[in-house]
Amino acid sequence: MFRRCVTQAAVIIIFLFASCASKPEQSPGTDTAVPSPVTESVSSSSVQNDEEVPEEADVQETEIKTEETETPDEAEAGTSESIPLENERQISLPVIEKKPFADIDKEIILNMENGTYNSLKNAVAKLRKADMEYTQDEAILLYTASAMLEILYPEQKINWQVPQASDEHSYVASVMSALKGAYDFSSPMEDCLSCLLPSLLLLTVPSVQNYYEESETALKKALEYNPDSVLAQYLLGLLYNRQKRYEEAAAHLEKAYEAEKNDALTVAYAESLLYSGNTQKAYELTRSDARSSTGSVELLYLASVAAFNEGDYETADSYIIQVLQREPDNGDYLLFRGRILMAKGEYIKVSSLLDAYERVKKNNKNYLLLRAQLLLIWNKNTAAATSVLTEAMNNYGNDTDVLLASASLASSSSVKIAGFSAEELVSLVLASNPDNTEAIKIHVAEAVKNEQWEEAYKANSRLVNEFKNTDALVPHIRICVALKKLDEARSSIKQLSEIKGQDSEEVMEATIKLYIAEGKNAEAHALITKQLANANAKAKSILYYERSRISPTEEQQLSDLRSSLTANPRNQEALYDLYLLYYNRKDYRKAQYYLNQVVALSPNDPKLLEKQEELKTLIWR
């Protein structure tokens, strides 16, 4: 009996010893590991500690086999003896690691990932404690949420005490890096916040650009983790704006804007709309938001730009005046007001503004462009405008705005700017941006001027069909008439009438040209007579000129051309046709009189200069 008790006691002690030896060491800060179900393999004879066995029974000794890996010390000491037990057991006790922020309310994390002002404030409210006794996880999240508020909403005050947090955690490290002006390339992309926090650098130091590729990858990953993250949408849209990928930016910023409307987000969204060509939507957006704005200069400026692009110059002027009241010394804002005043035809104000600006800085790109425009439109001084644009080309020769302004002047005046012709300047723009509509328009004008009708048709068709540019319809009708594409011309007139109205001057003039091209002189004459009754001086000049083209006699033609010049003495087509009429009569002195006036309007046109020399020779024979 005593022997059996000793044997059973030994079994129990050795079993407990084996269990303790196989239990892994617990890491600091983790909960006690919960054992998984144990796989047991038990023989048919079980040891029952409390059951009494009769003395007569033949008791077999039991072996307990423990399978342990020998340590080096044990190997040197020799093999240990196995202890016999009746049953064989395999014990497996895996370590269960605790997930980060396992004890934190999931709503707090989601609020931080969302990133709006209200959601961040809600996260802070749930984390804050009056006694400042925070767990490590709570301190990390409260520090991170507070820093996000400070970066995203700098106008809002942090009026609570923020606990210290170790930068060993990726959230804290990423925020600290952004505040110091560096992108945290080491942040693990293991959740939404670790993906988006490094990109807060877009807001803290906008001038840094060496991380855009990594930022795009991380922000896309953040949206995979949480597609509803407003902050991820905003930061990705902001990144695309910086890269001038405005259409992609607008798609993300629209989603963010729908969730939260604040000045910074509205500015970013409006910028993406403006520069992706959606000026009407930008105009509507900024007009409504600027009225309720608490004073964002950037938003008011964009509202002014959007209104200007939509032709609402009064609204544009009202916004830029508010901007200048707050930043009166900002030269860029001052020059933009000059552009608005120029569009309104207030040339004296523009001149005064430029004279004031010139005393501070006279080689600014926008100053030079505005000065050249004023000289050309108000002073009619092509030579002076050419000189100013030549200076702009010398200083900003690769700038698209300078190239386009120079090309426009070179085309309209047949001059070279800084040694470049209009077509050469346009080619420089189209080489870097084949879809620049302003450059294509100038290219079309050059082709029309040189009567290269097929090239003009090809380029202008892109404007009409691909870019839906309604301004290109009027020249398209003229080009189609020249190429005898009369059905297409008629279709374009119908499209123009839907936009401008059936009784608009543009539609009437185009219809008259089509009638004449079709040989419908009676219809053309009747329409001209009808329109003359209420036409202004400019329209009368055009109508008399068109009637001169179908006049039955030369005397009637001469009368209509003179009437055209009475209404507008600078009608170049009427002047040129009078030159041709007298040239064909061999009245070279009168022909020279009218040709000289044409040359005065286009002093550098090589074809006109050649005809002028020819007349001099004929007169002096």
HELIX and SHEET records of a PDB file:
HELIX    1   1 PHE A    2  SER A   22  1                                  21    
HELIX    2   2 PRO A   72  ALA A   77  1                                   6    
HELIX    3   3 LYS A  106  ASN A  114  1                                   9    
HELIX    4   4 TYR A  117  LEU A  127  1                                  11    
HELIX    5   5 GLN A  136  LEU A  152  1                                  17    
HELIX    6   6 SER A  170  LEU A  179  1                                  10    
HELIX    7   7 CYS A  192  LEU A  196  1                                   5    
HELIX    8   8 LEU A  197  LEU A  200  5                                   4    
HELIX    9   9 LEU A  201  THR A  204  1                                   4    
HELIX   10  10 TYR A  212  TYR A  225  1                                  14    
HELIX   11  11 VAL A  230  ARG A  242  1                                  13    
HELIX   12  12 TYR A  246  ALA A  259  1                                  14    
HELIX   13  13 ASP A  263  TYR A  275  1                                  13    
HELIX   14  14 THR A  279  ARG A  291  1                                  13    
HELIX   15  15 VAL A  297  ASN A  309  1                                  13    
HELIX   16  16 TYR A  313  ARG A  326  1                                  14    
HELIX   17  17 GLY A  331  ALA A  343  1                                  13    
HELIX   18  18 TYR A  347  GLU A  358  1                                  12    
HELIX   19  19 LYS A  365  ILE A  377  1                                  13    
HELIX   20  20 THR A  382  TYR A  396  1                                  15    
HELIX   21  21 THR A  400  SER A  413  1                                  14    
HELIX   22  22 ALA A  422  SER A  432  1                                  11    
HELIX   23  23 THR A  437  LYS A  449  1                                  13    
HELIX   24  24 TRP A  453  SER A  461  1                                   9    
HELIX   25  25 ARG A  462  GLU A  466  3                                   5    
HELIX   26  26 THR A  470  ALA A  472  5                                   3    
HELIX   27  27 LEU A  473  ALA A  482  1                                  10    
HELIX   28  28 LEU A  486  LYS A  500  1                                  15    
HELIX   29  29 GLU A  505  ALA A  517  1                                  13    
HELIX   30  30 ASN A  521  LEU A  532  1                                  12    
HELIX   31  31 ALA A  537  SER A  548  1                                  12    
HELIX   32  32 GLU A  554  ALA A  567  1                                  14    
HELIX   33  33 GLN A  572  ASN A  584  1                                  13    
HELIX   34  34 TYR A  588  LEU A  601  1                                  14    
HELIX   35  35 PRO A  606  ILE A  619  1                                  14    
SHEET    1   A 2 GLU A  40  SER A  41  0                                        
SHEET    2   A 2 GLU A  88  ARG A  89 -1                                        
END                                                                             
